[in-house]
C-alpha cells in the first residue's frame, strides 16, 4: 500500500458499516424482545457482569491484534504461532483471576458469583480463537472479516433469545454468551490460513510486548474511563433503575462503536501502512475522506438525539420510559467520543499511542472528580453531564499530539461541531414547534438540588 486510496476506503467502509448496521439491527431487535421476557433488574446484573469481564480483558491487553497489523514480521509463521500462544496463555490467566475474584465481586455488587464465573469461561473460549481474524484486518480482507462477524452475531442473538425464552433469567443469558463464545472460536478455524499451534520465539515476544505496553496502558485507561460511571452507579442506584440506564447506555454506545470499528479495521491499518509518508501528504490524503464520513455521522447523530425519547417510547414498554432522556444526553457524549476515537486511531497508526493514553487519563480524572459531585447535586443527569465533560477534556491531549505530529484536523473538527450542534438545534426547534417538546423535558432533578 503506497498511498491511501479513496476507493479502497470506500469499499472497506461500505462492508464495515453495512454489516455493522445489520449487527445493530439484530442486537437492537433482540434487546427489545428481551425487555419483554426479563425484568429491568436482569439488565442491571448483565451490565455489571459484562463490565467486570471486559474490564478484566482490557486491564491485561498487550495489543496482540494491533501488533499483527503493524509488525513487519507478522507474516512469518513463527510470529503467528507466538502471537496465538500469548493469546491463549493470557486467556487462561484472566479466566483464573476472574474465577478467584467472583466471590468478592459478587458480594460487593450483590450479584451471584456463579454468573461471574460463567463470564470467565467466555474469556477462555475467545482466547482460543484463530489469529486469522487479525491477519484479515492486516491484509484489508474486510469483506470476509465482516461477514464472519455478522454470522457470529446472528448465532449469538439466536442463542440468547432461545435460552431466555425457555428460562427468562440472568443465568440463561450468561450461558448463551458462553455458547456463543465457543461458537465464534470454533468457526474462526474455518477461515483461510487459520491454523495455529504453540510456539515461543523470544524476539517476537519482546516485539509484541514492547508495542503492547502502550496498548496495555491505553486499554486499562479506556476501560476505567468508559466504565467508571457503570461501576459507580451500580452501587448508587436501585438495580431496576440501573437496568434502565444500562439500556440507554448500551444504545448510546452504538454510534461511537461503529466509528471505532471503521477506525480500527480501516483507518488504523491504512495509516500504519503509510506512516512513512510526509505528514502533510498524509493529512492531505486523509482529510477529505475524514470530513465526508464525520459530516454524515454528525447530522445523523443530531437527528437521533432529537428523536431518542420518541424511539424509546415506541419500542419499549412503560417500564423503560426514562431511558429516553438518558439516551438523548448520552448521545451528545457519544458525539465528542467519536471525534476522540478517530483522532486516537490516527495517532496509533503513526506509532504514537501515548497521546490517546494521555487523553484517557484526563477523562478518567474528570469522571472521578465530577461524577460524585454531579450525582450529589443533580442526581443521574449530573452523572451523564460528567461523562460529556470527560469526553470534551479527553480531546485536548490528543489534539496536542496531532499538532506535534503535523496531523491536526482542528479546523475540520470545529466545523463538524458547528454542523452537529446547528443540526441538533434545528431538529429540536422543529419538534418543539409542532408541539412535541424536546427529549430533555422529562429530566427530573432531585428536590433538594441547590441548582
MARPAGU-716595 format. One record per residue (C-alpha): x, y, z; residue number from 0; residue in three letters. Coordinates in steps of 0.25 Angstrom, whole numbers. Each point is the difference from the previous one (the first is absolute). Example, Ala and Ser with C-alpha at 12.3 -4.5 7.8 and 13.67 -1.06 7.14 Angstrom:
// MARPAGU-716595
      px      py      pz   resi   resn
      49     -18      31      0    Ala
       6      14      -2      1    Ser
***
This chain:
// MARPAGU-716595
      px      py      pz   resi   resn
       0       0       0      0    Unk
       7      12      -5      1    Unk
     -11      10       2      2    Unk
     -13       2       6      3    Unk
     -11      -4     -10      4    Unk
     -13       7       1      5    Unk
      -7     -12      -8      6    Unk
       7     -10      10      7    Unk
      -5       8      12      8    Unk
     -14       1      -6      9    Unk
      -1     -15      -3     10    Unk
       5      -4      14     11    Unk
      -9      10       7     12    Unk
     -12      -5      -8     13    Unk
       2     -14       5     14    Unk
       4       4      14     15    Unk
     -12      10       1     16    Unk
     -10     -10      -7     17    Unk
       3     -12       8     18    Unk
       0       8      13     19    Unk
     -13       6      -4     20    Unk
      -6     -14      -1     21    Unk
       7      -3      13     22    Unk
      -6      12       7     23    Unk
     -14      -4      -5     24    Unk
       2     -14       5     25    Unk
       5       4      14     26    Unk
     -11      11       1     27    Unk
     -11      -9      -4     28    Unk
       5     -11      10     29    Unk
       1      11      11     30    Unk
     -14       4      -3     31    Unk
      -5     -15       1     32    Unk
       8      -2      13     33    Unk
      -7      12       6     34    Unk
     -13      -8      -2     35    Unk
       6     -12       6     36    Unk
       8       5      12     37    Unk
      -1      10      11     38    Unk
       9      13       0     39    Unk
       8      -5      12     40    Unk
       5     -11      -9     41    Unk
       6      10     -10     42    Unk
       6       6      12     43    Unk
       7     -13       4     44    Unk
       4      -2     -14     45    Unk
       6      14      -1     46    Unk
       8      -2      12     47    Unk
       6     -14      -3     48    Unk
       3       4     -15     49    Unk
       7      12       5     50    Unk
       9      -8      10     51    Unk
       3     -10     -11     52    Unk
       4      11     -10     53    Unk
       8       7      11     54    Unk
       8     -13       3     55    Unk
       3      -2     -15     56    Unk
       4      15      -3     57    Unk
       8       1      13     58    Unk
      10     -10      -6     59    Unk
      -1       3     -14     60    Unk
      14       0      -6     61    Unk
      -4       3     -14     62    Unk
       1     -13      -7     63    Unk
      -9       3     -12     64    Unk
       6      14      -1     65    Unk
      14      -6      -1     66    Unk
      -4      -9     -11     67    Unk
      -6      12      -8     68    Unk
      13       8       2     69    Unk
      12     -10       1     70    Unk
       8      -2     -12     71    Unk
       3     -14       4     72    Unk
     -15      -4       2     73    Unk
      -1      -8     -13     74    Unk
      11     -10       6     75    Unk
      -6     -13       5     76    Unk
       8       1      13     77    Unk
      -6      14       3     78    Unk
     -14      -5      -3     79    Unk
       2     -12       9     80    Unk
       7       8      11     81    Unk
     -12      10       0     82    Unk
     -10     -11       1     83    Unk
       8      -6      12     84    Unk
       0      13       7     85    Unk
     -15       2      -2     86    Unk
      -3     -14       5     87    Unk
       8       2      13     88    Unk
      -6      13       2     89    Unk
     -14      -5      -1     90    Unk
       3     -11      10     91    Unk
       6      10      10     92    Unk
     -11       9      -1     93    Unk
     -11     -11       2     94    Unk
       8      -5      13     95    Unk
       0      14       5     96    Unk
     -15       3      -3     97    Unk
      -4     -13       7     98    Unk
       8       3      12     99    Unk
      -6      14       1    100    Unk
     -14      -4      -3    101    Unk
      -4      -2      15    102    Unk
       5      14       5    103    Unk
      -5       7     -13    104    Unk
     -13      -7       2    105    Unk
      -2       4      14    106    Unk
       4      14      -3    107    Unk
     -10       2     -11    108    Unk
     -10     -10       6    109    Unk
       0      -9     -13    110    Unk
       1     -15       1    111    Unk
      15      -4      -1    112    Unk
      -4     -12     -10    113    Unk
      -4      11     -10    114    Unk
      13       6       0    115    Unk
       7     -14      -1    116    Unk
      -8      -2     -13    117    Unk
       5      13      -5    118    Unk
      14      -5       3    119    Unk
      -2     -12      -9    120    Unk
      -3       9     -12    121    Unk
      14       5       1    122    Unk
       7     -13      -2    123    Unk
      -9      -3     -12    124    Unk
       3      13      -7    125    Unk
      15      -1       4    126    Unk
       1     -14      -8    127    Unk
      -5       7     -13    128    Unk
       9       0     -12    129    Unk
       9      12      -3    130    Unk
      -6      -1     -14    131    Unk
      -9      11       4    132    Unk
      12      10       2    133    Unk
       6      -4     -13    134    Unk
     -13       3      -8    135    Unk
       1      14       6    136    Unk
      15       1      -3    137    Unk
      -3      -3     -14    138    Unk
     -12       8      -1    139    Unk
      -9     -12      -3    140    Unk
     -12       7       6    141    Unk
     -11      -6      -8    142    Unk
       4     -14       6    143    Unk
       2       6      14    144    Unk
     -13       7       1    145    Unk
      -8     -12      -6    146    Unk
       6      -9      11    147    Unk
      -3      10      11    148    Unk
     -14       1      -5    149    Unk
      -2     -15       0    150    Unk
       5      -1      14    151    Unk
      -9      12       4    152    Unk
     -12      -7      -6    153    Unk
       3     -13       7    154    Unk
       2       7      13    155    Unk
     -13       7      -1    156    Unk
      -7     -13      -3    157    Unk
       6      -7      12    158    Unk
      -3      12      10    159    Unk
     -15       0      -5    160    Unk
      -2     -15       1    161    Unk
       6      -1      13    162    Unk
      -7      12       6    163    Unk
     -14      -5      -6    164    Unk
       1     -13       8    165    Unk
       6       6      12    166    Unk
      -1      15       1    167    Unk
      11       2      11    168    Unk
      14       6       0    169    Unk
       5     -15       0    170    Unk
      -5      -3     -13    171    Unk
       5      12      -6    172    Unk
      14      -2       5    173    Unk
       0     -15      -4    174    Unk
      -4       5     -14    175    Unk
      12       9       0    176    Unk
       9     -12       3    177    Unk
      -5      -8     -11    178    Unk
       1      12     -10    179    Unk
      14       2       4    180    Unk
       4     -15      -3    181    Unk
      -8       1     -13    182    Unk
       9      12      -4    183    Unk
      13      -6       4    184    Unk
      -4     -13      -7    185    Unk
      -4       6     -13    186    Unk
      12       9      -1    187    Unk
       8     -12      -4    188    Unk
      -8      -2     -12    189    Unk
       6      13      -6    190    Unk
      11       0     -10    191    Unk
      14      -2       7    192    Unk
      -6      -2      13    193    Unk
      10     -11       5    194    Unk
       7       3      13    195    Unk
       9      -7       9    196    Unk
       8       3      13    197    Unk
      14       7      -2    198    Unk
       9       9       8    199    Unk
       9       9      -8    200    Unk
       6       9      10    201    Unk
       4      11     -10    202    Unk
     -15       1      -4    203    Unk
      -5      -1      14    204    Unk
       9      12       3    205    Unk
      -5       8     -12    206    Unk
     -15      -3       3    207    Unk
       2       4      15    208    Unk
       8      12      -4    209    Unk
     -11       6      -9    210    Unk
     -10      -6      10    211    Unk
       4       8      12    212    Unk
      -7      12      -6    213    Unk
     -12      -8      -4    214    Unk
      -1      -6      14    215    Unk
       1      14       7    216    Unk
     -10       5     -11    217    Unk
     -10     -11       2    218    Unk
       0       1      15    219    Unk
      -3      14       0    220    Unk
     -10      -1     -11    221    Unk
      -8     -11       9    222    Unk
       1       9      12    223    Unk
      -4      12      -7    224    Unk
     -11      -6      -8    225    Unk
      -5      -8      12    226    Unk
       1       9      12    227    Unk
     -14       4      -1    228    Unk
      -5     -14      -1    229    Unk
       8      -5      12    230    Unk
      -4      13       8    231    Unk
     -14       0      -3    232    Unk
      -2     -15       2    233    Unk
       3       3      15    234    Unk
      -8      13       0    235    Unk
     -13      -4      -7    236    Unk
     -11     -10       3    237    Unk
       3     -12      -9    238    Unk
     -13       2      -9    239    Unk
       4      15      -2    240    Unk
      14      -4      -4    241    Unk
      -6     -11      -9    242    Unk
      -8      12      -8    243    Unk
      13       8       0    244    Unk
       7     -13      -6    245    Unk
     -10       0     -11    246    Unk
       3      15      -4    247    Unk
      15      -1       2    248    Unk
       1     -13      -9    249    Unk
      -8       7     -11    250    Unk
       8      13       1    251    Unk
      13      -7      -2    252    Unk
      -4      -6     -14    253    Unk
       4      13      -8    254    Unk
      13       1       7    255    Unk
       2     -15      -1    256    Unk
      -2       1     -15    257    Unk
      10      11      -2    258    Unk
      10      -8       8    259    Unk
      -2     -12      -8    260    Unk
       2       8     -13    261    Unk
      12       6       6    262    Unk
       6     -13       5    263    Unk
      -3      -8     -12    264    Unk
       3      11     -10    265    Unk
       7      13       4    266    Unk
      10      -7       9    267    Unk
       6     -10      -9    268    Unk
      -1      10     -12    269    Unk
       8      11       8    270    Unk
       9     -11       5    271    Unk
       4      -4     -14    272    Unk
       2      14      -4    273    Unk
       6       5      13    274    Unk
      14       3      -7    275    Unk
      -7      11      -9    276    Unk
       3      14       2    277    Unk
     -11       5      11    278    Unk
      -5      11      -9    279    Unk
      -3     -10     -12    280    Unk
      -6     -10      10    281    Unk
      -9      11       6    282    Unk
      -4       4     -14    283    Unk
      -4     -14      -4    284    Unk
      -8      -3      12    285    Unk
      -7      14       2    286    Unk
     -10       0     -10    287    Unk
      -5     -15       3    288    Unk
       0       3      15    289    Unk
      -9      12      -3    290    Unk
     -10      -7      -8    291    Unk
      -1     -12      10    292    Unk
      -2      10      12    293    Unk
      -9       9      -7    294    Unk
     -10     -11      -2    295    Unk
       2      -5      14    296    Unk
      -2      14       6    297    Unk
     -14       2      -7    298    Unk
      -5     -14       2    299    Unk
       4       1      15    300    Unk
      -7      13       2    301    Unk
     -13      -5      -6    302    Unk
       2     -13       9    303    Unk
       1       9      13    304    Unk
     -12       8      -4    305    Unk
      -9     -12      -1    306    Unk
       7      -9      10    307    Unk
     -12       0      10    308    Unk
     -10      -2     -11    309    Unk
       7     -12      -4    310    Unk
       1      -6      14    311    Unk
     -15       3       2    312    Unk
      -4      -7     -13    313    Unk
      10     -12       2    314    Unk
       0      -3      15    315    Unk
     -11      -1      10    316    Unk
      -3      10      11    317    Unk
       9      -6      10    318    Unk
      12       5      -9    319    Unk
      -6      14      -3    320    Unk
      11       7       8    321    Unk
      11      -5      -9    322    Unk
      -5      10     -11    323    Unk
       6      13       7    324    Unk
      12      -8       5    325    Unk
       3      -5     -15    326    Unk
      -1      14      -5    327    Unk
      11       6      10    328    Unk
       9     -13      -2    329    Unk
      -1       2     -16    330    Unk
       6      14       2    331    Unk
      11      -6       7    332    Unk
       2     -10     -11    333    Unk
       2      11     -10    334    Unk
      12       5       8    335    Unk
       5     -14       1    336    Unk
      -1      -3     -15    337    Unk
      10      12      -3    338    Unk
       9      -5      11    339    Unk
       0     -14      -5    340    Unk
       3       3     -14    341    Unk
      12       9       4    342    Unk
       5     -11       9    343    Unk
       1     -10     -10    344    Unk
       6      10     -10    345    Unk
      11       2      11    346    Unk
       1     -15       2    347    Unk
       2      -2     -15    348    Unk
      13       8       0    349    Unk
       5      -7      13    350    Unk
      -4      10      10    351    Unk
     -10      -6       9    352    Unk
       5       8      12    353    Unk
      -9      12      -3    354    Unk
     -12      -9       1    355    Unk
       5      -5      13    356    Unk
       1      14       5    357    Unk
     -14       4      -5    358    Unk
      -6     -12       8    359    Unk
       8       4      12    360    Unk
      -6      14       0    361    Unk
     -14      -6      -3    362    Unk
       1     -10      12    363    Unk
       5      11       9    364    Unk
     -12       9      -4    365    Unk
     -10     -11       2    366    Unk
       6      -4      14    367    Unk
      -1      15       4    368    Unk
     -13       4      -7    369    Unk
      -9     -12       1    370    Unk
      -2       0      15    371    Unk
      -3      15       0    372    Unk
      -9      -1     -11    373    Unk
      -8     -12       6    374    Unk
      -1       8      13    375    Unk
      -5      13      -5    376    Unk
      -8      -5     -13    377    Unk
      -2     -15       2    378    Unk
       1      -9     -12    379    Unk
       0      12     -10    380    Unk
      13       5       7    381    Unk
       7     -13      -2    382    Unk
      -3       1     -15    383    Unk
       5      14      -1    384    Unk
      13      -4       7    385    Unk
       1     -10     -12    386    Unk
      -2      11     -10    387    Unk
      11       8       7    388    Unk
       9     -11       0    389    Unk
      -1      -3     -15    390    Unk
       3      15      -2    391    Unk
      12       0       8    392    Unk
       5     -13      -6    393    Unk
       1       7     -13    394    Unk
      11      10       4    395    Unk
      12      -9       2    396    Unk
      -2      -7     -13    397    Unk
      -2      14      -7    398    Unk
      14       4       6    399    Unk
       6     -13      -6    400    Unk
      -6       2     -13    401    Unk
       6      14      -1    402    Unk
      14      -6       5    403    Unk
      -1     -10     -12    404    Unk
      -5       9     -10    405    Unk
     -14      -7      -1    406    Unk
      -9      10       6    407    Unk
     -14       1      -5    408    Unk
      -5      10      10    409    Unk
      -6       9     -11    410    Unk
      -8     -11      -5    411    Unk
      -4      -4      14    412    Unk
      -5      14       3    413    Unk
      -9      -1     -13    414    Unk
      -5     -13       4    415    Unk
      -4       5      14    416    Unk
      -7      11      -7    417    Unk
      -8      -9      -9    418    Unk
      -4     -10      11    419    Unk
      -5      11      10    420    Unk
      -7       8     -11    421    Unk
      -7     -12      -6    422    Unk
      -4      -4      14    423    Unk
      -5      14       3    424    Unk
      -8      -1     -13    425    Unk
      -6     -13       3    426    Unk
      -4       3      14    427    Unk
      -6      13      -4    428    Unk
      -8      -7     -11    429    Unk
      -5     -10      10    430    Unk
      -3      11      11    431    Unk
      -8       8     -11    432    Unk
      -9     -12      -3    433    Unk
      -4      -2      14    434    Unk
       9     -12       5    435    Unk
      10       8       9    436    Unk
      14      -6       1    437    Unk
       6     -13       5    438    Unk
       5       8      12    439    Unk
     -13       4       5    440    Unk
      -1     -13       9    441    Unk
      12       3       7    442    Unk
      -3       1      15    443    Unk
      10       5      10    444    Unk
       0      -3      15    445    Unk
      -9       8       8    446    Unk
      12       4       9    447    Unk
       8       5     -11    448    Unk
       7      13       2    449    Unk
       0       4     -15    450    Unk
***
